[in-house]
């Protein structure tokens, strides 16, 4: 998803997440799928490469809680 936010034709990042969430509103994906799309999948990928990737960041505790629940 981050590639969508940083894409050259995104003039206002405030619109990207609400537009992505439209997939939930339209029944294309579930809320759980959206959470994985936006958070879970990137966390799994980045921590599999470097378990300390989020250490010292604002979301470190969220990542730890997610990974604990995901185990």
C-alpha positions as CSV (number, residue, x, y, z in Angstrom):
1,X,0.0,0.0,0.0
2,X,2.8,2.4,0.7
3,X,3.6,2.5,-3.0
4,X,0.1,3.9,-3.6
5,X,0.6,6.7,-1.0
6,X,3.9,7.7,-2.5
7,X,2.8,7.4,-6.2
8,X,3.7,10.4,-8.3
9,X,0.0,11.2,-9.1
10,X,-1.1,11.4,-5.5
11,X,-1.6,15.1,-4.9
12,X,-3.2,14.8,-1.4
13,X,-2.4,11.8,0.8
14,X,-5.5,12.5,2.9
15,X,-7.6,10.9,0.2
16,X,-5.6,7.7,-0.3
17,X,-6.7,5.8,2.8
18,X,-10.4,6.7,2.6
19,X,-10.4,5.6,-1.0
20,X,-8.7,2.3,-0.1
21,X,-11.3,1.8,2.6
22,X,-14.0,2.0,0.0
23,X,-13.1,-1.7,-0.8
24,X,-14.6,-2.6,2.6
25,X,-17.6,-0.4,2.1
26,X,-18.3,-2.0,-1.2
27,X,-17.9,-5.5,0.1
28,X,-14.8,-6.3,-1.9
29,X,-12.8,-7.1,1.3
30,X,-13.6,-7.5,5.0
31,X,-12.5,-5.2,7.7
32,X,-10.0,-7.9,8.8
33,X,-8.7,-8.1,5.2
34,X,-8.2,-4.3,5.2
35,X,-6.3,-4.4,8.5
36,X,-4.0,-7.0,7.1
37,X,-3.6,-5.0,3.8
38,X,-2.8,-1.8,5.7
39,X,-1.0,-3.1,8.8
40,X,-0.6,-6.8,9.3
41,X,1.0,-7.8,6.0
42,X,3.7,-5.0,6.2
43,X,4.4,-5.8,9.8
44,X,4.8,-9.5,9.1
45,X,7.1,-8.8,6.1
46,X,9.3,-6.2,7.8
47,X,9.7,-8.0,11.1
48,X,10.5,-11.3,9.3
49,X,13.4,-9.5,7.7
50,X,14.4,-7.6,10.9
51,X,12.5,-8.3,14.1
52,X,13.6,-4.9,15.5
53,X,12.4,-3.0,12.5
54,X,9.8,-1.0,14.5
55,X,11.9,-0.7,17.7
56,X,11.8,2.9,18.9
57,X,8.9,3.9,16.7
58,X,5.5,5.2,17.7
59,X,3.9,2.0,16.7
60,X,6.3,-0.4,18.4
61,X,3.8,-1.4,21.1
62,X,1.1,-1.9,18.5
63,X,3.4,-4.1,16.5
64,X,4.3,-6.2,19.5
65,X,0.7,-6.7,20.4
66,X,-0.2,-7.6,16.9
67,X,2.6,-10.1,16.5
68,X,1.7,-11.7,19.9
69,X,-1.9,-12.1,18.8
70,X,-0.9,-13.3,15.4
71,X,1.3,-16.1,16.7
